[in-house]
C-alpha cells in the first residue's frame, strides 16, 4: 500500500466493492465509504485528508439505459445529484485507456440519489430522456472528497434495465458479474492516477477549421434549412469524423458517388472538389447541385485547365487517392503526372521537357513539397508554376504554428481525423523537429503512456477539425492534473469565403 501522496485512492461503498477494487489493484488505497448521502459525506470528509494524487469511486449501479446489462461497466462523464452536477473531465481519456485494454465501457451521466431503486421506479423514463445512463446512491457526495484532485467514477451494472427491480436472485447473480468486471478494470484507474501531474499546455495558433472548411459545413447547414432532409453529399464534406457524424444525425446522407443519389434530389459537392465528369453525372440525374468546393481548390482546377490548354505536361505534387487530387486530375487527365516524393519526381516522364508545369495539392507539408519542386526545377529548367502558391494559407499557417511550438514541448497532440491530409502533415512537421507527435480524433485517442514525463504538451488542430474538439481535449487534459495554458500565435486569419450562388446568399470576404 502507498505511504506517500502519489497514487490512487478508491472509495468503495460496500465490502464487496472494496474487495473487487483490491483484486484489481495492489497499489490503490481502497476505503469502504458506505451507502447513501450521510455516510458518503463523512467518507468525503475523510478523503480530503487521505494521501493520493487521484480519487476514484468504484462499485455497482443500476441501469437507466435499457441496453445496459448486468456486468456492463459505466464511466461517469458527470454526476448529477440533488446538490448539483459534478463534471468529470477525466472520463474521455479513461474510456480510451479502458477500451484499448480490451475492457468495454459506456460513458455518460450517472445520477446519484439516496433512494436508489425507488428513484428508478418512479423516474426512469424521465431520467432516460435527460441522457442519464445509470444511477447510484453515493457518488455525488463522495465527489467533494477529491478536493481538487482528478476524480473518476467507474461503476458496474448490478441491475439492468431489462430486469425487474428488486428480485434477489437476479441481484445476486448480476452482483457477481459486476464485481468481476470491476476487478478486471481497476488497474487502468491505477495507471491513470500515475499519469496525474501538473502540466503546461501550449496551444498552437492558428488552428482548427479554416475558411474553406467553415464555408463547406455552412453550405450543408443552409441546404438543410432551406430544403430539409435528406440532403445528399458526395464523399465527406470535410475530412473529420465528428463533423460527418453530427451532420448525419441531422439528416445528411453521405454517398461515394452521385449515381447513388435519387434522381432530382438535392446534392452537395464536398470541399475537396470534383472532376468535370462528376458534374456530368449530376446533370444526367437532374440533381439540384450545390458546389461546396473550397475556392482555393477551385483555383488549382483553373490552373490545371489553363496549363493543359497551353500544351504543358503538368506534374501534380500530391497523394494518390485523396479526394482533392482525384478532382484535380479529372480536369486534365491526359496531361497530368502525379508525384508524391522526391524519388518519384526524379523519375517522372513528360512529353516535352521544355513545356512542363507543376501544381500542388493544397494540404501538403510546405518543406516536403519544396524538396519535390527543387528536383523538378533541376530536371526541367524551364519549369513553370502557378502565379501564387497552391498550398493554402491555412495549411501553411498551421504548419508554421506547430513548427514554432515543437521545440518547447515534450509531446504534441494534433486534433484531426486519420483521412485528413493537412492534419497528418502537422504530425510530420513536428516529428521532423524531433518532438513526439500524435494524431487524435478526440480525447479518447490519448494514450496515457504519451503523457508520462511530459511536463509541456503542445496542442494543435488540422484545418478540418472544429475548435470545440480542441477544447474537449484541453478539458480532458485538465482531468489529469492542474494546467497552465499558453497560446502561441504566428498569424491572424481574417479570410472568409462567400457562399455558393445556388443558396441565394451572399457574404463578403
Secondary structure, 3 states (H helix, E strand, C coil): CCCCCCCEEEEECCHHHHHHHHHHCCCCEEEECCCCHHHHHHHHHHHCCCCCCEEEEEEEEEECCCCCCCCCEEEEEEEEECCEEEECCCHHHHHHHHHHCCCCCEEEEEEECCCCHHHHHHHHHHHHHCCCCEEECCHHHHHHHHCCCEEEEEEEEEECCCCCCCCHHHHHHHHHHHHHHHHHHHHHHHHHHHHCCCEEEEEEECCCCCHHHHHHHHHHHHHHHHHCCCEEEECCCCCCHHHHHHHHHCCEEEECCHHHCCCCCEEEECCCCCCHHHHHHHHHCCCEEEECCCHHHHHHHHHHHHHHHCCCEEEEECCCCCHHHHHHHCCCCCCEEEECCHHHHHHCCCCCCCCEEEEECCCCCHHHHHHHHHHHHHHCCCCECCCCCCCCHHHHHHHHHHHHHHCCCCEEEEECCCCCHHHHHHHHHHHHCCCEEEEECCHHHCCHHHHCCCCEEEEEECCCCCHHHHHHHHHHHHCCCCEEEEEEECCCCCCCCCCCHHHCCCCCC
